Amino acid sequence: MTRSAFYAGLQPRAEAVKDSLLRFLREQKSAGRKVVAYGAAAKGNTLLNFAGVRGDLLQYVADRSPGKQGKYLPGSHIPIVDQSRLMADKPDWVLVLPWNLRAEIEEQLTFVRQWGGGFVRAIPKLEFS
């Protein structure tokens, strides 16, 4: 990170992440599938704002923190809800916004697999599990 070469390809990599996320969200919407997100963390919000994701592509973000629930993500105005909403809505995909915690979050949300739901992570590239 201390050399300029590290940053030389940063913009194209960021654009590739944005493009693949938007393509995925649009394809799911066109197919009638529901995609929601988990984890109202700053890094995920930055990604959503960079990609221009709004409530038409992502209905809500579930989060365990009561202090975040009932509020909206800055910029996108996507609502933040209690994670119990996942059980009620049974989405097809849960986009894990704090991508560095994906394994831990998937373990906490194992119930998503009970109805055939899956998880997706956008960074460092689009990955499904």
C-alpha positions as CSV (number, residue, x, y, z in Angstrom):
1,M,0.0,0.0,0.0
2,T,3.0,2.3,0.2
3,R,3.8,2.1,-3.5
4,S,1.9,3.8,-6.3
5,A,1.7,0.5,-8.2
6,F,-0.8,-0.7,-5.6
7,Y,-3.2,2.1,-6.6
8,A,-2.7,1.9,-10.3
9,G,-5.4,-0.6,-11.0
10,L,-7.7,0.4,-8.1
11,Q,-10.3,2.3,-10.2
12,P,-10.8,-0.5,-12.8
13,R,-11.1,-3.1,-10.0
14,A,-13.7,-0.8,-8.2
15,E,-15.6,-0.4,-11.4
16,A,-15.7,-4.1,-12.0
17,V,-17.1,-4.7,-8.5
18,K,-19.8,-2.1,-9.1
19,D,-20.7,-3.5,-12.5
20,S,-21.0,-7.1,-11.4
21,L,-23.1,-6.1,-8.3
22,L,-25.5,-4.0,-10.4
23,R,-25.7,-6.7,-13.1
24,F,-26.6,-9.3,-10.4
25,L,-29.2,-7.1,-8.7
26,R,-30.9,-6.2,-12.0
27,E,-30.9,-9.8,-13.1
28,Q,-32.5,-10.9,-9.8
29,K,-35.1,-8.2,-10.0
30,S,-36.0,-9.2,-13.6
31,A,-36.3,-12.8,-12.6
32,G,-38.7,-11.8,-9.7
33,R,-36.2,-12.9,-7.0
34,K,-35.8,-10.9,-3.8
35,V,-32.4,-9.7,-2.7
36,V,-31.9,-8.0,0.6
37,A,-28.7,-7.1,2.5
38,Y,-27.3,-7.7,5.9
39,G,-25.1,-5.5,8.0
40,A,-25.5,-1.7,8.0
41,A,-21.8,-1.1,8.2
42,A,-20.1,2.0,6.7
43,K,-18.0,-0.1,4.2
44,G,-21.2,-1.6,2.8
45,N,-22.9,1.7,2.6
46,T,-20.0,3.1,0.7
47,L,-20.2,0.3,-1.8
48,L,-23.9,0.8,-2.3
49,N,-23.6,4.6,-2.8
50,F,-20.6,4.1,-5.2
51,A,-22.7,1.6,-7.2
52,G,-25.8,3.8,-7.1
53,V,-27.9,1.1,-5.5
54,R,-31.3,2.3,-4.2
55,G,-34.4,0.7,-2.8
56,D,-35.6,-0.4,-6.2
57,L,-32.8,-3.0,-6.3
58,L,-32.4,-3.7,-2.6
59,Q,-35.5,-3.5,-0.4
60,Y,-33.8,-3.3,3.0
61,V,-30.7,-4.0,5.1
62,A,-31.1,-6.2,8.1
63,D,-28.9,-5.5,11.2
64,R,-28.7,-6.9,14.7
65,S,-28.1,-3.5,16.2
66,P,-31.2,-1.9,17.7
67,G,-29.6,1.5,17.4
68,K,-29.6,1.2,13.6
69,Q,-33.0,-0.4,13.1
70,G,-35.8,2.0,12.1
71,K,-33.2,4.3,10.4
72,Y,-32.0,4.6,6.8
73,L,-28.7,4.2,5.1
74,P,-27.2,7.6,4.3
75,G,-27.4,8.4,0.6
76,S,-29.5,5.5,-0.6
77,H,-32.2,5.8,2.0
78,I,-32.6,2.1,2.1
79,P,-34.3,1.1,5.4
80,I,-32.5,-0.7,8.2
81,V,-34.7,-3.4,9.8
82,D,-34.4,-6.1,12.5
83,Q,-32.9,-9.3,11.3
84,S,-36.1,-11.1,12.1
85,R,-37.5,-9.6,8.9
86,L,-35.4,-12.1,7.0
87,M,-37.4,-15.0,8.5
88,A,-40.7,-13.3,7.6
89,D,-39.7,-12.4,4.0
90,K,-37.6,-15.4,3.1
91,P,-35.4,-13.6,0.5
92,D,-33.7,-15.6,-2.3
93,W,-30.4,-13.8,-1.6
94,V,-28.8,-12.0,1.3
95,L,-26.0,-9.6,0.2
96,V,-23.4,-9.6,3.0
97,L,-22.2,-6.0,3.2
98,P,-19.5,-6.5,5.8
99,W,-17.7,-8.9,3.4
100,N,-14.8,-9.5,5.8
101,L,-17.3,-11.1,8.2
102,R,-19.1,-13.3,5.7
103,A,-18.4,-16.6,7.3
104,E,-19.5,-15.4,10.8
105,I,-22.7,-13.8,9.4
106,E,-23.6,-16.9,7.4
107,E,-23.2,-19.0,10.6
108,Q,-25.5,-16.6,12.4
109,L,-28.0,-16.7,9.6
110,T,-28.1,-20.4,8.8
111,F,-31.8,-20.3,8.8
112,V,-31.7,-18.6,5.4
113,R,-30.7,-21.9,3.9
114,Q,-33.9,-23.5,5.3
115,W,-36.0,-22.0,2.5
116,G,-33.3,-22.3,-0.2
117,G,-31.9,-18.8,0.2
118,G,-28.2,-18.1,-0.4
119,F,-25.6,-15.5,0.4
120,V,-23.7,-13.2,-1.9
121,R,-20.6,-11.1,-1.4
122,A,-19.5,-8.4,-3.8
123,I,-15.9,-7.8,-2.6
124,P,-13.3,-8.6,-3.7
125,K,-15.5,-10.1,-6.5
126,L,-19.0,-11.4,-6.7
127,E,-19.2,-14.7,-4.8
128,F,-22.1,-16.9,-4.0
129,S,-22.6,-19.4,-1.2
